[in-house]
Amino acid sequence: MVSPVHRVSMGDLWSRQVHPDIESERRQQSFNVERLTNILDGGAQNTDLRRKVESIIHSDPVFNMKDNYFMNQYERYEAAIKKKFHIQMIAQRLGWLEESRELRYAFRAVSGDLNLGLHYIFLKAIRSLGSEEQIAKWVPLCNKFQIIATYAQTELGHGTYLQGLETEATYSADTQEFVVHSPTITATKWWPGDLGRSATHTLVQAQLICSGARRGMHAFIVPIRSLQDHTPLPGVTVGDIGPKMNFEHVDNGFLRLDHVRIPRENMLNRFAQVLPDGTYVKLGTAQSNYLTMVVSRVDLLLGEIIPLLQKACIIAIRYSVIRRQSQLRPSDPEAKVLDYQTQQQKIFPQLATAYAFHFVATSLFDFFQRSYGAILDRDFSHLPELHALSSGMKAMISDFCTQGAELCRRACGGHGYSQLSGLPSLVTRVTASCTYEGENTVLYLQTARFLVKSYLQVQAAPGSTPKKPLPQSVAYLTAPDLARCPAQRAADFLHPEVYIRAWAHVAIRLIKDSVHRLQALLQSGADKHEAWNRTTVIHLQAAKAHCYYFTVKSFTEALENLDDEPAIQQALKRLCDLFALHGILSNVGDFLHDGFLSGAQVDVMRTAYLDLLLLIRKDAVSLTDAFDFTDQCLNSALGCYDGNVYERLFHWVQTAPTNTQGNPAYEKYLRPLLQSWRSKL
């Protein structure tokens, strides 16, 4: 058994004494936690490397995050810049390369509490949309931090609807320059991280105008601050947008451009070029310019969004085996709250979701890796499916992680409302993911458009194989459908083929229904835009069902690769079962709608579902330990590995500025108030 010391070094005197209530949980584990950690990390060598990086980071007091909860916005910003600076110094000293595992693990070790994250989005955009010459010029400047860059897409008046962006880049053939301009107040770039105080350059998404014609959105590199004294350059108005729900450490900013001139070479031109005389040359598809967003979404799932739900599950489950309340029987001592079925029902579906999302995001990342090189070589055959999957999965994962983190917070009662629990900041941080990199409803509908096209492709060749093979993620549209679910006993509902077919059935029915409603409106005389708008609710339902199906299928496929780890496979199989059945029971009307399930079958399924809660209960702590987040990374008084919740919460409060500094309000207001009444007594 591997020593858990690497998880517990908070520097607290009691942190080597593990609470007996959590120690007893770990003694009854049914599988090797270390092996599961290795699987989640993609191999034991990755686990070893990650822990080595964490050890380096946590041994340096610069990266201490205990004071975060007591800092104001500017202090958080400065601390995040300081951490980023020190990580870069460490990276240079130890030879960590940009986008290496070491830097990703360093990001995880400090819980992403760093600035200059958009610098790497800029880099990804250069690599995705830039020519080889542009990559050779700009990437070294970024890697050496000779410039600090950000990515400016969202505007004050437009976000996810990229075609509506108002910033213009007009080509001047006389000077071979682009004139980048914000023509209206709503064209002001708004929200880009690192823009408010830090960046010297930005990648501006703007509407290209050349030879008098509008050519749609393209990407332009625009210098915005002096490299000598960091002041805004002529024609540039830039600043910070102020307080937010979270990300206080990031200087989200605004940018207005007043006829700023940049060289022709500053338009990224892998997929489109403007020749010196103003001739526009298209080298890719209209979707090519969306590639940066696809790359960002895929990276965010495993690197930012899913870990927030994992942490929330760790905190809630560890706290729930320490917190005791009431008695299960009158003669018993107070019970651990995790022994109550209602608490299990709150938390365990979130744990199952965290694991399901890890495996589906890993599958999506693998698909992206296989497709990305071909796309850069202008083979766009996989781009529609990649765009649809990354859109739908980003929407589903951020939605569910936001809901799940809040449920975990509520499951911790009053202490979950304390910032020191770590849960409120997880909730407000993950909430942002429902909007950034694409608003979720819009993303689901982009997935829905892909589903409609795929369904129509199948219908064009009924009963036979379509001339053009369907993308793998929608191949189930051609599979024979079941009219009724064959499962009768509780055990039947725990067969993956049963719940995969159930989700496929509902997804197909909803997709079919959405297409038929769309076609009916078109046949009645509605134009295609009106018809689409009047059917978006059912399209949304179809996209969500498809995403759930794809996640369940990916989870089961991941389990098939664990035959040589039967104990781990069994523990994860229970989570997979729970995830699939929880989704069905939460959307049971869709399964009852056409008689696929009967009321009696739903009752039997609910029995199977509730029985799973009891089985998962035995492994709950071990399943969260396997995520292997250090105490410093969790930064939670409730979620530390040793389980000493109350001692840590009390101690952290003692060191809060409100308890160590004076109270000026007493002399100014409380004392006069008290004395004014005393004179009348």
Salt bridges, closest charged atoms under 4 A:
ASP12 OD1 - LYS66 NZ 3.31
ASP12 OD2 - ARG648 NE 3.04
ASP21 OD2 - ARG324 NE 2.99
GLU25 OE2 - LYS336 NZ 2.74
GLU25 OE2 - ARG617 NH2 2.79
GLU34 OE2 - ARG51 NH1 2.87
ASP41 OD2 - ARG50 NH2 2.82
GLU54 OE2 - ARG50 NH1 3.07
GLU54 OE2 - ARG108 NE 3.52
GLU99 OE1 - LYS124 NZ 3.65
GLU99 OE2 - ARG127 NH1 2.50
ASP113 OD1 - ARG76 NH2 2.91
ASP113 OD2 - LYS83 NZ 3.08
ASP113 OD1 - HIS249 ND1 3.74
GLU132 OE2 - ARG270 NH2 2.89
GLU155 OE2 - LYS189 NZ 3.12
GLU166 OE2 - HIS158 ND1 3.86
GLU168 OE2 - ARG214 NH2 2.70
GLU177 OE1 - ARG261 NH1 2.97
GLU248 OE1 - ARG76 NH1 3.56
ASP258 OD1 - HIS181 ND1 3.95
ASP258 OD1 - HIS259 ND1 2.80
ASP299 OD2 - LYS124 NZ 2.65
GLU304 OE2 - ARG429 NE 2.74
ASP332 OD2 - ARG329 NH1 3.23
ASP339 OD1 - ARG617 NE 2.90
GLU406 OE2 - ARG409 NH2 2.87
GLU406 OE2 - ARG410 NE 2.95
ASP481 OD2 - HIS505 ND1 3.05
ASP492 OD1 - ARG489 NH2 2.97
ASP513 OD1 - ARG517 NE 3.18
GLU530 OE2 - ARG534 NH1 3.17
GLU557 OE2 - LYS553 NZ 2.52
GLU565 OE2 - ARG35 NE 2.70
ASP577 OD2 - LYS573 NZ 2.85
ASP590 OD1 - ARG509 NH2 3.95
ASP594 OD2 - HIS505 NE2 2.74
ASP594 OD2 - ARG509 NE 3.87
ASP603 OD1 - ARG606 NH1 3.71
ASP619 OD2 - ARG574 NH1 3.90
ASP625 OD2 - ARG26 NE 2.62
ASP625 OD1 - ARG318 NH2 2.89
ASP628 OD1 - HIS6 NE2 2.92
ASP628 OD1 - ARG7 NE 2.74
ASP628 OD2 - ARG50 NH2 2.65
ASP628 OD2 - ARG51 NE 2.98
ASP642 OD2 - ARG648 NH2 2.87
GLU667 OE1 - ARG671 NH1 3.13
